[in-house]
Each structure stands twice: as structure tokens, then as C-alpha cells.
Amino acid sequence: MRALISALDRFFFHCEAGLAVGFFRVAFGLTLFMNAAFRAMHSDFYFTPLGGVPWEGATELLPEFFRPGIETYPKSMVAVYGMQAVLLVSLLLIVLGVFGRIGSRLLAVAALYCHLALLQRNFSIVYGADIVSGFWLLGLVFMNTGRSRLQDVEWSRILTSVGIRLVQLQLCLIYGYTGFEKLKGTEGWDQTAVWNVLGNDQLMMMDLSALRSVPLVIAAITWGTILFEIYMPALVWHKPLKKWVLLSGVGLHTGIAAIMGLVFFSCTMMSSYFLFLSDDDLKKSTFFKRLLQLQIRVPRFAN
């Protein structure tokens, strides 16, 4: 029992927070910033009754189990623009990493509050990237993503470790749940799950109807996706396989972005991959070496 408690303590509270935290901050922060900025240009549709949701009682669209106890969403255009401004400024400052251990967390709290409040306003606009972004922002609330992290104090290092593990475990839960959900019906077993997406003209960015003539390709994509989602939560912790598991995920989400146009969702998911990488993994990467060649001060950029 003592060994188990000790192992859990090391896992949750003593995770090494290296360059990966900075890269996650930049990758995720930029992705959500662009997503929020794009949405801000269509505020009249997303956040006013023009979108089909009245100012009052917007949370009634949510399933009863998920309805918040307190409605915090904006109920006027002034509040809408105010929250969007706070969200965008907070995300930009998070990306820049200009504040220390306290400021970086307060910025994440402000961004999380505005993000969730705006999602309450019109549940019909919410999709995977928005839900996952809420999870990642919660992780950032715990993490010290400011420049003071290299000289971090003990309590702050512990909270950062908790934030990293929250994001990592949530990612594994998302993949595992979606993988096993696909096995509950018949579409996964008869290899038609992917075709139901690829054959839907309303979802595709290109015409892939020719694939109906090569069912083996459809079957391979279907089972490849299911196997990745089911086994990723276990294999990603195994160091010899970690790189290949993450590369498989990059391939999966790059395909989703290119074929279905879900760029923000794919980038949001892949941004969390940085948290599985050690400093050695990052320093050996071509991306890191190119940053050095461009004379970008990586400790300042990523820490």
C-alpha cells in the first residue's frame, strides 16, 4: 500500500514540467485565440436571438444533467463583446507568457470563465474543440506557464504537475471512450463507420466517393482509427512506443483537418501531445532545431 501511495504521489505531484508546458501553452493558446477571434466576427449569429436562442433561458437547451446551477453567460451585446475581449486578451497574454506563477494562473481562470460563459449562451454552436478547450483551460489554471517557471517554488511545481496530469488523463479518456463507443454498434464491426462520414457531402471538404470502389481502404481506416483510440491511453505511457503513438495521432488529426475541415479541433487535440514529451524529446526534434536556427530564444518562447 505504501508503494502504491508513493507511486501515485510521484505520478500526480512530481511530474517534470519542462519545455513541454511552454510549447503546450503556445500551441493551444494560439489555436483557441484564432477560434475565438473567428467566432467574434459572427457574434450577431452566435450570441444573439438571431441564432435561434433567446437571451433568457439559454441553458435550457443543455441536457438536464449538464445545466449549470448559475447562469453566467452574457445577456446583452455589451457583455458579449466584453467577455470576448477579456478572453482574447487573456489568451494572447498566456501565449506570450508575460506573467509569473500567479499571473499566468489568473489569466487561465479569466479565459476559462469567459469561454464557459459564452458556451452557455448558445449550446447549438458547441462542438468538440469547444468542449476540449474547456478541459485544457482547466489544466492551465493549475500550470505555471509564466517565465518564472524555471525558478518555481514547491507549491507551484506541484500544481503544475497536477495540471499536466489532468490534461494527459483527459486526453486518454476522450480517446478510450470514443474508441469503445464505436464498438458498441454495428458500424465499427462492419467497417462502415468511416464511410458514413467520408460519404457525407455535407461533412467532407472534397469528393471521396471513389473510395467506395476500394472497401479495403475504408476497412483499414476504420479499424486503424478504432485501434488507435482504444490502445492509445495505454501505449502512450510506454517510452519505446510513445513517439509512434503520438505520430499516429498526428496523422489521424491531420487527416481529419484536411478531409473534414475540423482544423481547430485537430490542433486543439494535438496541442496536448506536447505534454507527453520530455525536454530530450523536444531538443532532438527537427522543429526545436529549426527554432534554434532562426535564433528564437526558446527558453523565453517556450518557458
Secondary structure, DSSP 8 states (H G I E B T S, - for coil): -HHHHHHHHHHHH-----HHHHHHHHHHHHHHHHHHHHHHTTHHHHSSGGGT--STTGGGGS-GGG--SS--S--SHHHHHHHHHHHHHHHHHHHHT-S-HHHHHHHHHHHHHHHHHHHHH-GGG--HHHHHHHHHHHHHHHS--SGGGGG--HHHHHHHHHHHHHHHHHHHHHHHHHHHHHHHSSTTTTT-HHHHHHT-TTT-SS--GGGGG-HHHHHHHHHHHHHHHHHHHHHTTSHHHHHHHHHHHHHHHHHHHHHH--HHHHHHHHHGGGGG--HHHHHTSHHHHHHHHTT--HHHHH-
